[in-house]
């Protein structure tokens, strides 16, 4: 297992993200029926999957380190201490995924 903070640090490094007042990315796990867990990237930045994959592989990271889905958000939830709000991030991820799935059903 790869620690989520390690994946976040790798993404910060390969995209040269300057951590100023608030976080711009967060790795959030979610259940994957085939593999047990899937890492999702919540981000306030415009990051494409192909760009993420390319930069991570070029930097020498294994494909296991690359989140398989990227979810754009307006803000990454944080606690009053300034640390990531993991529960808030999971709720935000689920909310975004539910909106996406409901929208996809309506299109069909």
N, C-alpha and C positions, 0 to 999 in steps of 0.2 A: 504494500500500500504506500502511496505517495502522500505526504502531508499536504493538505490544501494550502497552507501558508507557503510551502515550497513552490507550488505551482504559481501562486500569486507573485512571489518574488521573481520567478523566472520570467513571467509575462512583463512585470515591471521593468526588468532588465532588458529584454529584447525589444520592447517598445520605447525604452528610455522615458518612462513615465515619471514625471516629477510629482512626488507626493506632497501637495501643499496642504490646504485646509481640510480637505475631505478625500476619502478614498475614491478612486476611479474604477476599481475592479474588485470583484469578490468571487471566489470559487465556492460554489454551493453544490453539495452532493445531492443526488436524488436516486431513487431506486431504479435499477435496471434489471429486468427479469432474467436476462441472459448472463450478465456479468456481475450482478450483485449491486454495483454502484456505478453511477455515471456522473462525471464532473461537468457542471454547467458554469459558464462564465457570465456573471452579471457585470455590465459595464455601462458607464456614462459616456464612453468614447465610441467613435465609429470604427469598429474592428470587424473585418470580414473573415470568415472561416479560412479561406484559402491563404490570406495574408498571415493569420495566426499560425497555421500549420507550417507554412514556408519558413517564417522567422524562427519558430521553435526548433524545427529540424536543422536549419542552417546553424543555429547556435549550439547544436549537439545534444539537444534534449530528445529523449525517446518519445515515440508516438503515444506512450502511456501517459505522458505529462500534458498532452494537448486536450483541452476540453472539447467535447464533440458538439456542443451547442453554445451559441452566444446569444444572450438575451439583453437587449438594450433597455436601459432604465433611466429615469431622470435623476435619481439620487440613490446612492448605496446607503442602506440603513446602518446607523451607528448608535452605540450606547452613549450615555452622558459622559462616560470616561474617554470617549473617542475611539474605542475599539469597535470592531465590526459587530453588529447585532446579528448573530447567526440565525436566531429564530426569525427575526424580521426579514433577513435575506431569503430564508426558505419560504416564508409566507409570500414575499414579493415574487419569487420564482414561480410558485404554484399559481398565484394570481395571473401572472403573465402567460403561463402555459394554458390555463383554463380559458383566458380570453382568446388566445390563438386557436385552440381546439374548437371553441364555440364558433368563432368566425369562420373557420375552415368548414364546419358542418353546414353553416348557412349558405356558403358559396355553392355547395354541391346541388 
